[in-house]
Amino acid sequence: MLVADDEALVRAAVRAILARDPEIEVVAEARDGQEAVDAVREHRPDVALLDIQMPGLDGIAAAERIHRELPGTAVVMLTTFGEDDFIARALRGGADGFLLKADDPRELLTGVHAVAGGGAYLSPRVAARVVAGLRTGGPDAAAVRPLTERLTEREHAVLALVGCGLSNAEIGRRLFLVEGTVKAHVSAILAKLGVRNRVEAAIAAYEAGLVGRGRDGGR
């Protein structure tokens, strides 16, 4: 994976945390957004961990470019800032996860594994803010339900499990599907809903009432 932060001490601390997990290998570091994009192009890591405020190209702009040009790399934002505007901009930009530097280090490992497996991950404090926004109406909540009517019954089930934060592999085990089939369903869902990533799809699932109201895809 890639670690991008303009502070060398932060990069060293993050690497030390990631080194606790033998399944995670840091293949590159970057000091700003442009270096991060270039490193992703060169190394094609499964996950890019980006700070938001970096000189030159910031983390959100880098996330947008990586999502657009190199969709095989999942993007997680790791930042000091948990303001709603940063969260919304990051998710709209294509980030698959959002973590705070003040979170428990175990959240970092959990989040990296989640997005590497095709899932999405928000730290509990970030998720609470997102859900709170949805409970007060949320953007485009009324527009989501008609879009979900375009989905097949199987796609509804997959979307509900995406909304629960499950990875493709976990959804496959739940629905007795191979992982490639789940990935194809997720791609079709993103296209039909007009969303750009799994986090936006998960929010759409909540807005449509598929999760959070006693429904979770069959559990």
C-alpha positions in Angstrom: 0.0 0.0 0.0 0.9 3.7 -0.3 1.2 6.2 2.6 1.0 9.9 1.8 1.5 12.7 4.3 3.6 15.8 4.3 5.0 15.1 7.8 7.7 12.5 7.9 7.0 11.7 11.6 3.4 10.9 10.7 4.4 8.7 7.9 6.8 6.9 10.2 4.1 6.4 12.8 1.6 5.1 10.3 4.2 2.7 8.9 4.9 1.4 12.4 1.2 0.7 13.0 0.8 -1.0 9.6 4.0 -3.1 10.3 2.1 -4.9 13.1 0.0 -6.7 10.4 2.0 -9.2 8.4 -0.5 -9.1 5.6 0.1 -5.4 4.9 3.2 -4.1 3.0 4.0 -0.5 2.4 5.5 -0.2 -1.0 5.8 3.5 -1.3 5.5 6.9 0.5 4.6 10.3 -0.7 4.9 13.9 0.7 2.1 15.5 -1.3 -0.8 14.6 -3.6 1.1 14.7 -6.9 3.7 12.3 -5.5 0.9 10.1 -4.3 -0.7 9.9 -7.7 2.7 9.2 -9.4 3.5 6.5 -6.9 0.1 4.8 -7.4 0.8 4.9 -11.2 4.2 3.2 -10.6 3.4 0.7 -7.9 -0.4 0.0 -8.4 -1.0 -0.6 -4.7 -4.2 -2.1 -3.4 -4.7 0.8 -1.0 -3.6 4.4 -0.9 -3.7 6.1 2.5 -3.9 9.9 2.0 -3.7 12.9 4.3 -6.1 15.7 3.3 -4.0 18.8 3.8 -0.8 18.4 1.8 1.1 21.1 -0.3 0.3 21.4 -3.9 -2.2 18.8 -4.9 -4.2 18.0 -1.7 -5.4 14.6 -0.6 -8.9 15.0 -1.9 -7.8 16.2 -5.3 -5.4 13.2 -5.4 -8.2 10.9 -4.4 -10.3 12.1 -7.2 -7.5 11.6 -9.7 -6.6 8.1 -8.4 -10.3 7.1 -8.4 -10.7 8.3 -12.0 -7.4 7.1 -13.5 -6.5 4.1 -11.3 -9.7 2.6 -10.0 -7.9 -0.6 -9.0 -6.5 1.3 -6.0 -8.8 1.9 -3.1 -8.4 5.2 -1.3 -8.6 5.9 2.4 -8.4 9.4 3.8 -6.5 9.7 7.1 -6.7 13.1 8.6 -6.9 15.3 11.7 -10.0 17.0 10.3 -13.5 15.4 10.8 -15.6 18.4 9.6 -18.7 17.5 7.6 -17.3 19.4 4.5 -14.1 17.4 4.4 -16.0 14.1 4.8 -18.5 15.0 2.1 -15.8 16.2 -0.4 -13.7 13.1 0.2 -16.6 10.7 -0.4 -17.8 12.6 -3.4 -14.2 12.5 -4.7 -14.2 8.7 -4.7 -12.7 7.9 -1.3 -13.5 4.4 -0.1 -12.8 5.1 3.6 -12.3 8.0 6.0 -10.3 7.7 9.2 -9.2 10.2 11.8 -5.7 10.4 13.2 -7.1 10.5 16.7 -8.8 7.1 16.2 -7.5 3.9 17.8 -4.7 2.5 15.7 -6.7 -0.7 15.3 -9.2 1.3 13.3 -6.4 1.9 10.7 -5.7 -1.8 10.3 -9.5 -2.6 10.1 -10.1 0.1 7.6 -7.2 -0.9 5.3 -8.3 -4.5 5.3 -12.0 -3.5 4.6 -11.2 -1.4 1.5 -8.6 -3.8 0.3 -11.3 -6.5 0.3 -13.6 -4.4 -1.8 -15.5 -2.9 1.0 -15.9 0.6 2.4 -15.0 1.9 5.9 -15.7 4.9 8.0 -14.4 5.3 11.5 -17.1 5.2 14.1 -17.0 8.9 14.7 -17.1 9.7 11.0 -19.9 7.2 10.5 -21.9 8.8 13.3 -21.7 12.2 11.6 -22.8 10.7 8.2 -25.7 8.9 9.8 -26.7 12.0 11.7 -26.8 13.9 8.5 -29.0 11.3 6.9 -31.4 11.3 9.8 -32.0 15.0 9.3 -33.0 14.5 5.7 -29.7 13.9 3.9 -29.0 15.1 0.4 -31.2 13.7 -2.4 -32.9 11.2 0.0 -36.2 11.4 -1.9 -34.5 10.9 -5.2 -32.8 7.7 -4.3 -35.9 5.4 -3.8 -37.0 5.7 -7.5 -33.5 4.8 -8.6 -33.4 1.7 -6.5 -36.6 0.5 -8.3 -34.3 -0.1 -11.4 -32.4 -2.8 -9.5 -33.1 -6.5 -9.8 -34.0 -8.5 -6.7 -30.5 -9.8 -6.4 -29.0 -6.3 -6.8 -31.3 -5.1 -4.0 -29.9 -7.8 -1.8 -26.3 -6.9 -2.7 -26.9 -3.2 -2.1 -28.4 -3.9 1.3 -25.2 -5.7 2.3 -23.0 -3.0 0.8 -24.9 -0.7 3.1 -24.0 -2.9 6.0 -20.3 -2.4 5.1 -19.6 -5.9 3.9 -16.8 -6.6 1.4 -17.4 -8.4 -1.9 -16.1 -11.6 -0.4 -18.4 -11.3 2.6 -21.4 -10.6 0.4 -20.5 -13.6 -1.8 -20.5 -15.9 1.3 -23.8 -14.5 2.5 -25.6 -14.8 -0.8 -23.7 -17.9 -2.1 -22.1 -16.1 -5.0 -18.6 -16.1 -6.3 -16.7 -12.9 -5.7 -16.5 -12.0 -9.4 -20.3 -12.1 -9.6 -20.7 -9.8 -6.6 -18.2 -7.4 -8.2 -20.3 -7.3 -11.4 -23.5 -6.7 -9.4 -21.8 -3.8 -7.5 -20.7 -2.2 -10.8 -24.2 -2.5 -12.1 -25.6 -1.0 -8.9 -23.2 2.0 -9.1 -24.2 2.7 -12.7 -28.0 2.4 -12.1 -27.8 4.6 -9.0 -25.5 7.1 -10.6 -23.0 7.0 -7.7 -19.2 6.8 -7.9 -18.2 4.4 -5.1 -19.3 2.0 -2.4 -19.5 4.6 0.2 -22.1 6.6 -1.8 -23.9 3.3 -2.6 -24.0 2.5 1.1 -25.5 6.0 1.8 -28.0 5.4 -0.9 -28.9 2.0 0.7 -29.6 3.8 4.0 -31.6 6.6 2.3 -33.7 4.0 0.4 -34.5 2.2 3.7 -32.6 -1.0 2.8 -30.5 -0.8 6.0 -30.8 0.9 9.4 -34.5 0.2 9.7 -34.6 -3.4 10.5 -33.5 -4.6 7.1 -29.9 -5.8 6.3 -30.2 -8.0 3.3 -31.5 -11.2 4.9 -30.0 -11.5 8.3 
